[in-house]
C-alpha cells in the first residue's frame, strides 16, 4: 500500500509493519497506531495531529522533518529509540511508559510534556524548555539543569538525584 501524499482521519492502524516505508507529505489526524513497526519511516512533511501510538516500535525516525502545524502525539508503552526531535514544538506531548533510548531533544519545546514511567537512557536534552514537564517515575535521564529551562518541572526520587550531577557536588 502507498502511504505518500495521502490523508488519513480517525483511522486505526493495528499490527501493521511500516518499516522503511515513506509517509512523505501525508497527514494523519485523530489516528491510532497500535502494535505497529514504524522503524526508519521517512517523515518528510508528515503531519501528525492528535495521533496516538500504543505499543509501537519507532526506531531511527527524524520527527524534525515533520510538518509542525498542529503537531500532537501521545505515546504509550512504545520503543522509541535513535529518534530526532530537535527544534520541535512538542508542547503537551505524552511519552508514558516508553523506552526512549538515544534520542535527541536539542532545542525542543517540551513545555508540559509527560515522560512518566519512561526510560530515557542516553537521550539528550540541551537548550530545551522542560518547564512544567513531568518526569514522574522516569529513569535514566541525564538532564543538565544549567542548559535547559526547567521551571516547575516534576521529577521523583530516587532518579531526581541525577539532576545534581551538573552542579559538580558530592553527595554522601
C-alpha positions as CSV (number, residue, x, y, z in Angstrom):
1,X,0.0,0.0,0.0
2,X,1.2,3.5,-0.8
3,X,1.3,5.9,2.1
4,X,2.9,9.0,0.5
5,X,0.8,12.1,-0.3
6,X,-2.3,10.8,1.5
7,X,-4.7,12.0,4.2
8,X,-6.0,9.7,7.0
9,X,-8.6,10.8,9.5
10,X,-9.9,8.8,12.5
11,X,-8.1,5.7,11.2
12,X,-6.7,2.9,13.4
13,X,-3.7,1.0,12.1
14,X,-3.4,-2.3,14.0
15,X,-0.4,-4.6,13.8
16,X,1.0,-3.0,10.6
17,X,4.7,-3.2,9.6
18,X,5.5,0.2,8.0
19,X,9.3,-0.3,8.4
20,X,11.3,1.5,5.8
21,X,8.2,3.0,4.0
22,X,7.6,6.6,3.3
23,X,4.9,8.9,4.8
24,X,6.1,11.9,2.8
25,X,3.6,14.7,2.7
26,X,0.9,12.6,4.4
27,X,-1.5,13.9,7.0
28,X,-2.7,11.8,10.0
29,X,-5.5,13.4,12.1
30,X,-7.1,11.7,15.1
31,X,-5.4,8.4,14.2
32,X,-4.2,5.5,16.3
33,X,-1.3,3.2,15.6
34,X,-1.4,0.0,17.8
35,X,1.3,-2.6,17.8
36,X,2.9,-1.2,14.6
37,X,6.5,-1.1,13.5
38,X,7.3,2.4,12.1
39,X,11.1,2.0,12.1
40,X,13.0,4.0,9.6
41,X,9.9,5.6,8.1
42,X,10.5,8.7,6.1
43,X,8.6,11.5,7.9
44,X,9.4,14.4,5.5
45,X,6.5,16.9,5.7
46,X,4.3,14.3,7.5
47,X,1.6,15.8,9.7
48,X,0.6,14.2,13.0
49,X,-2.4,15.9,14.6
50,X,-3.8,14.2,17.7
51,X,-2.2,10.9,16.9
52,X,-1.7,8.1,19.4
53,X,0.9,5.4,19.3
54,X,0.4,2.3,21.5
55,X,3.0,-0.5,21.9
56,X,4.7,0.6,18.7
57,X,8.3,0.2,17.6
58,X,9.7,3.5,16.4
59,X,13.5,3.3,15.6
60,X,15.5,5.8,13.6
61,X,12.8,8.4,13.0
62,X,13.5,12.0,12.3
63,X,10.5,13.8,13.7
64,X,12.2,17.1,13.0
65,X,11.3,16.6,9.3
66,X,7.6,16.6,10.1
67,X,5.1,19.3,9.3
68,X,4.9,21.1,12.6
69,X,1.4,22.6,12.1
70,X,-0.9,21.2,14.8
71,X,1.8,18.6,15.8
72,X,0.4,16.4,18.6
73,X,1.3,12.9,19.5
74,X,0.7,10.6,22.5
75,X,2.9,7.6,23.0
76,X,2.1,4.7,25.4
77,X,4.4,1.8,26.0
78,X,6.4,2.4,22.8
79,X,10.0,1.6,22.0
80,X,11.3,5.0,20.7
81,X,15.0,4.8,20.0
82,X,17.5,6.6,17.9
83,X,15.0,9.3,17.0
84,X,15.4,13.0,16.5
85,X,13.0,15.6,18.0
86,X,15.4,18.6,17.6
87,X,13.9,22.1,17.4
88,X,10.4,20.9,17.6
89,X,7.4,22.5,19.3
90,X,6.1,19.5,21.3
91,X,4.2,21.2,24.0
92,X,1.9,18.7,25.8
93,X,3.4,15.7,24.1
94,X,3.0,12.4,26.0
95,X,5.5,9.6,26.4
96,X,4.0,7.3,29.0
97,X,5.8,4.1,29.9
98,X,8.1,4.3,26.9
99,X,11.6,3.2,26.2
100,X,13.2,6.4,24.8
101,X,16.9,5.5,24.2
102,X,19.5,7.5,22.4
103,X,17.0,10.2,21.3
104,X,17.9,13.9,20.6
105,X,15.7,16.7,22.0
106,X,18.0,19.6,21.2
107,X,16.2,23.0,21.4
108,X,12.8,21.2,21.7
109,X,9.8,22.9,23.3
110,X,8.7,20.3,25.8
111,X,6.6,22.6,28.0
112,X,4.0,20.4,29.9
113,X,5.3,17.3,28.2
114,X,4.9,14.0,30.0
115,X,7.7,11.4,30.3
116,X,6.2,9.5,33.2
117,X,7.3,5.9,33.8
118,X,9.7,6.1,30.8
119,X,13.3,5.0,30.4
120,X,15.4,7.8,28.9
121,X,18.8,6.1,28.6
122,X,21.3,8.1,26.6
123,X,18.7,10.6,25.4
124,X,20.0,14.2,25.2
125,X,18.2,17.3,26.4
126,X,20.0,20.6,25.6
127,X,18.6,24.1,25.3
128,X,15.1,22.7,25.8
129,X,12.1,24.1,27.6
130,X,11.0,21.4,30.0
131,X,9.0,23.8,32.2
132,X,6.0,22.1,33.8
133,X,7.1,18.8,32.2
134,X,6.6,15.6,34.2
135,X,9.3,13.0,34.7
136,X,7.5,11.2,37.5
137,X,8.9,7.6,37.9
138,X,11.1,8.2,34.8
139,X,14.6,6.6,34.9
140,X,18.0,7.0,33.3
141,X,17.6,10.7,32.3
142,X,20.6,12.9,32.2
143,X,19.4,16.5,32.2
144,X,21.7,19.4,32.8
145,X,19.6,22.0,34.6
146,X,22.1,24.7,33.6
147,X,21.4,24.0,29.9
148,X,17.6,23.7,30.0
149,X,14.7,25.9,31.1
150,X,13.0,23.8,33.8
151,X,10.7,26.0,35.9
152,X,8.1,23.8,37.7
153,X,9.3,20.6,36.0
154,X,8.3,17.5,38.1
155,X,10.8,14.7,39.0
156,X,10.6,11.9,41.5
157,X,13.2,10.1,43.7
158,X,15.5,8.3,43.5
159,X,16.3,9.4,39.9
160,X,15.9,13.1,40.6
161,X,19.3,12.9,42.4
162,X,20.9,12.6,38.9
163,X,19.9,16.3,38.3
164,X,22.6,17.3,40.8
165,X,25.3,15.9,38.5
166,X,25.7,19.1,36.6
167,X,26.5,21.1,39.8
168,X,29.7,19.1,40.4
169,X,28.9,18.4,44.0
170,X,29.4,15.2,46.1
171,X,26.5,13.6,47.9
172,X,27.3,11.0,50.7
